[in-house]
Amino acid sequence: MPELVEPLAHTEIVAGLVQSSREERLPHALLLEGSEGVGKFRAALWLAAALLCERAGDAPCLECGSCKRVQSDSHADLFIIDHRAHAQNAITIDFIVPREHRPKDSYKGSPVEEFLALRAAEGRGKYIIVREAEAMLEEAQNAFLKMLEEPRPGVHLLLETSSAGSLLATVRSRVVPVKFGGVSAPQCEEILRRQKAFAGGTPEDAAAIQKLVRMSGGSPGLALRLHGLSAPAMQELIGSALAGSRSASEVAMELFDLKGQFSGKTAAAQRRTRARIALDIGMELLTDLERALAGMDVAELPHGSVAGPLAESGRFSNGAARRRISATWLKAREDLGLNLSPEGLVDRALLSIPRYASQGAAR
């Protein structure tokens, strides 16, 4: 579970919800909507901690027994549905209701219904947070719908999502939406500086934070995920292949040697995830190259620091050549769904660069 920290960009929203609860006006089910990684889940966690806090203030005190139990993920009155924390690709019905016979690799935790069957341990209500609610399969949403239709006294449901349209209309009609806006670049940088990964405060950390803020479009959550995936290093490697300063084989080898948190239950699945991230970054970089060539301000582009110099180099002046490279990367990304070597697909994409870029330069 992420560290319990104040959601800097959303303090007013959370304070308003806390006040609503104190005045007994807080709806039993909220849908926290906003772009990926802007801090909706952290805001939900901060809100639940504030309402469970023994001091009953406007924010969690972080010192009482209740706050410490929230921080250690051991509070009896807080239930968090986070499929990624259990290495699951989706929120299945097993997260909601008990099942006697579950697949060997299914979710092994206690479902929501067992949590709701117990009385509030500390008398300040019970709170359920659903992280990335759009990941609920239809069967799980229908099971969850029963809780929304028949609210229990003292129980509050907090659903966080970056894709509200993925939820069933029947679910959306029974929750009160709370809109979360974006995070400014300075706020995003401040949030990242508070993370353990950048606790050193070195110039290298500051440079890394600025690059991540740019790549993520100012989304702290996405920035942290990109950091864990070594995305900035991937960007530089692919950029060097596009610039012609490194060979395709060298770049491919280093891409698969980078350290990172690549999801997958097996080594093969992790390599496939690594290939997907690399190919996605390559396609995003090629898109920003097109934007830079069209005259867009490179300072506004996520990959502008690499795409800008490439656009100025003249190496990609031929539009037909650029389209052939982009088509090769897209096909490699699509072929990841087939039983093909992830290393081979990345090689194929990288090898298209010297082949077609050189043709474009010759013309």
N, C-alpha and C positions, 0 to 999 in steps of 0.2 A: 504494500500500500504506500502511496506517495506520502512524503512528510507533511505533517499538519502545519501549514503556513498560511498567513493572511493572503488572500487573493487580491493583490495590489490594485489591479485594474477594475475590480468589481466590488469594492468595499461598500459603496452606496447601495448597490442592489441587495447585498447580503444583509446590511444593516436594516434596510426596509423590511425584509422578510422576517428578521428577528423581531422587529417591532410589531409586525402583524401577528406573530405568534404570541407575544406578550399580551396583545389585545384580543387574543383568541379569534383572529380573523384569518389565520393561515390556512389555505386550502389543503385538503388531505393529500392531494397529488399535484405535483408541479412538473412541468417539462422545461428543463433548462436548455434552451436552444442557442446555438452560435457556431462559428467556424471551428474547425478542428484545432485543438491545442491552445485555445485562448484562456483556459483555466476554469471551465465549467465544472469539471469533476472536483477540483480543489475547492471551488466555491461551495459546492454541495457538501463536501466533507467539513468545511469550516462552519457552515450553517448548522449541520447536525451537531457538531461539537459544541457550538454556542448554546444550542437548545438543550443539550444534555449536561452542560456545565453546572456544577454545584453552586456557583456564585450568581448564576442567572443574570449576567451582565449583557452588554451589547455584543460581546465577542468572547470566545473561549479564553479562560484565564491561563491555560496551558500548565497550570500548577496543581489543580485539585485532582483527586483520585479519578474522577470521571474523565477529565481531559487526558490524563496519563494513560487510561485504558483505551481511549480512542487512538492515541498516538502509538500504542503497542498493538493495535488491531485486536483487542481482547474485550471490547465493551459488549456486555450481554444485550444491550438494547440498540445496537447498531449492526445492520446487516448490509454487506456490500456485495453486489453481483458484478464481478469483474472477470469476464471469460478469459481475457489475456493472462491474468495472473494464474490461471489454471491451465495454460497452454492449450486453450480451446479456440477454434476458429469462429465459433458462434455461441450465442446463448440459447441452449436447448431447453426443452421442457424439464430436463433433469435439474436445472437450477431452480425451478419453481415448485415442482411437486415431487414427492417420493416415488421411486420406482423399485419394485422388488428385484427385477432382473435388468441390470445395466450392462452395456458393452464394457469390455475390459478397460478401454482407454477413455471412458466417459468421465464427466465431472464427478469427483468423489466427495465433495463437500456436502454439508447439510443444505437442503432446499429451503426456500422462503417459507413454505407452509409450516415446516417444523419450527422455524423461528417465531412465526405468528401464533403458534399454539401455546407459547409461553407468555406469562404475564410480564409486564415491564419490571425488570429487576430493581430499578431505582426510582420508579414512579414519575419520571419526567417524559414519558412517552417512548415510542419505539420508532426507529427510522430505518428506512430501506433506501439505499442508493443503487441505481442501476447505471453502470458506466457503459457508454456507447450503446444506448438502448436500441439503436437501429440494427444492432447485431442479433436481436431476438428473432428466432425463427417464428413462422406464423403460429405453429402449435404452442410455442412458449408465450407468444403474445395473447393468444386466446385464453391460456391458463391464467396469465397475469390480469387479464380483463376482469376476471371474477373479483379480484381484490379491489379493482377500481370501481366496480359496480356496487359492491357491498363493503363500503369503508368501515373499518373497525375503530372504535373510540381510541384516541391517543396514538394512532398509527399514521405516519406520514411517509409518502412515497416520493422520492426525488429521482426523476429520470433525466439523464444527461444525454444529449444527442447533437451531432453535427449534420444530421440528415433526417429531420422530422418527417419528411415525405415518405420515408421508408417504413414508417409505422402504420399499422392499420388505422383506417378512419375511425373505427369504433374506439380504439385506444386514445387517439388524439382528441376525440370529442369529450373524453372524461378526465382530461388533465388541464391545468391552467398553465398556459405558456409564459415563460419568463425569458425575454430576449437578452442575450449577452453580446455586446459589441466587440470590436477589435481591441487590440492592445497596441499602444504607441511604441515606436522603436525604443525610446528611453525607458519606458516601463518594462519592455521585454528584456532589455539589457540588464536592468536592475534585478528582475526575477532570476535571470540566468546567473548573475553574480552571486546570488544566495545559494546556489546549488553546490553540492559537495564536489562535483566535477571541476568547478572553477574556484574552489576555495583558496587557492594559492594567490590569486590576485596579481599574477605576473603579467608582463606585457604580452606574452604569448597567449595567456588566457583571454586578455582583452581583445586581441586580434581574432581569436577563435570565436568569441562571443559575437563580435560585429559581423563576421562571415555567416554565422548561424542565424542571426536575426535577419540578415538579408535573404538567405536561402529559404527561410521559413515564412517570409512575408510578415514577420512580427508576431509569430505564434510561438509562445514559450514551450508549449507541449510538443509541438512539431520540431522545434529547434533541438530539444533534448533528445527526441527520437532520432533525428538526423545525426546528432553527435554520437549516439550509441551505435549507429550504423556506419560510422566513418565516412559519412556522405561528403564532407568537405574534401577529404583526401581523395575520394573517388572522383569528385569534380575536377580536381587538379590533374589527376592521372589521365582522365578522358580528354581534358583540355590539351594536355601535352601531345596526345595522339592526334587530335584535330590540328594542332599547330605544326605537326610534323617533326617535333623535337625529340619524340620517343617513338620507338617501333611498336607496332601493334602487339607483337609477342611479348615484349617487355611489360607493356601496360597490362595486358591480360594476366600475366603471371603475378604482378604486384596487386592487382585487384582482388585476386583470390588468396593473397597472403595477408591482407589488411585485417587487423583485429576488429571485432565488432560483435554486437548482440543480434545475431541473425536467427530468427525463429525457425523452429523445425525440430521434430522429435528424433530425427536421424541426421547423420552427417550429410547424406544425399539431399535431404529436405533443406538443410541449412545452406548448402551450396546453391540450391535452386533459388532460395530467398535472396542470397547474395547477388546472383545473376540478375534477378528481377530488379533489385535496387540499382545496380549498375546500369542496366539498360534503360530504366526510367530516368535516371539522372542524365544519361546520354541524350535521350529524346528531349528532355527539358532544355538541355544546353543547346541543342540544334534549333529548338523553337526560339530561344532567346537570341540565337545568332540571326535568325530570319528577322526578328524584331529590330535588332541593332542595325541590320542592313537596310531596313525600311525607314530608319531615321529616328527610332524611339530613343529616349534618353536612357543610356545604359545604367545610370545610377538607380533607375527605377526597376531594373530587371533582376530577378533572383540570382541569375548566373551572369549578370552583366560584367563582373570583374574578369571573366574569362571570355565571354562572347564579344565584348567590346574590342579587345585587341585582335581577335580572330576576324572580325568584320573589317577592321582597318588594314589587315595584312594583305588583302586582295586575293588570298588563297581560295576563297569561296565566292568569287565573283560570278561564276557560271551557275545560273539558277537550275538548269537541268541536272548538273552534277550534284548540287545540294539536295535536290529531290530524290536522286538515286540513293544517296547516303541515308537520308531520312527513311526511305522505304525499306532499306535493308535493316535498319535498327528496329523499325516497327514490326517487320516480319519475324525477326529474331525474338522480339518480345512476345508476339503471338504464339510462336512455336514453343515457348516455355510450357504451355499447357500439354504438349506432346511428350512422349517418353524419349526425349533427346538430351544429349549431354549439355548441362548448363555452361560448362567451360567452352564447348564447341560453339554454342550460340553466341557467347560473348566474343569469341575469336572471329566469328563470321562478321559480326557488326563492326568490330575494330578494323578488320582487314578491308572493309569497304572504304575507309577514309583515304588511305594512300592511293587506292585504285582510282576512285572517282575524283578526289580533290586534285590530283595531279592532272587528270584529263581536263578539269575545269581551268586550271592555271595555264595549260598549254593553249587553250582556246582564247 
